[in-house]
Amino acid sequence: MNDPGLNNLLKCTDASTTDTQTLSHGPDPTALASLFGGPSDAELMKSSMVVMTSPLTPVPSRRTAFENFEQLIENLDNANNMAVLGLWTPLLQQLNSEEAEVRDMATACVKTAVQNNLPTQQKALEMGAVPILIGIALRDQEGGVRKRAARALSAEVRNFQNGLDALLEGLRVEGVQEPKVDAGDMQAVDGVVERLLERTQRSE
């Protein structure tokens, strides 16, 4: 039989008989889904997005969908697959939601998607995420959402010069002057982020 999912599952099962670490982690969920016909991660991501973006769905249900989606995109392959599945546009649209909790959860998902992942950092930049997040960090009515946006920007620009340049330019447009910084200089990047975080702590 030449089924990669089944082969991986069998390897895991065989290894677990002698390797307690493998046993503790269990078989690959994707392999199990493939073998038993469960939904793929891509299908789960798309179904979560339907709920996340439905204005008729109660916020608690949307929160659960956001949490499920964020957990899925902690996997780098799934995060990279967001572009293929066309999920960046609907996610970024949620940054403009009238519901503060939805804005907060959408911002958290953006942060997770771009964390230590150059392809998704590039895609977020292409999709216009940086100026949207800057606007949230500086002007959102909720302090927690402003802070979350600043953290998402931090994840977007680290070790990614184009993203950092876009952040610095966006801040200049907003009247916030920051010196040119090398994205690989973590201390300098931390300084930019810390100053932005200070701005998010303005009085409500």
Secondary structure, 3 states (H helix, E strand, C coil): CCCHHHHHHHHHHHHHCCCHHHHHHCCCHHHHHHHHCCCCHHHHHHHHHHHHCCCCCCHHHHHHHHHHHHHHCCCHHHHHHHHHHCCHHHHHHHHHCCCHHHHHHHHHHHHHHHCCCHHHHHHHHHCCHHHHHHHHHHHCCCHHHHHHHHHHHHHHHCCCHHHHHHHHHHHHHCCCCCCCCCCCCHHHHHHHHHHHHHHHCCCC
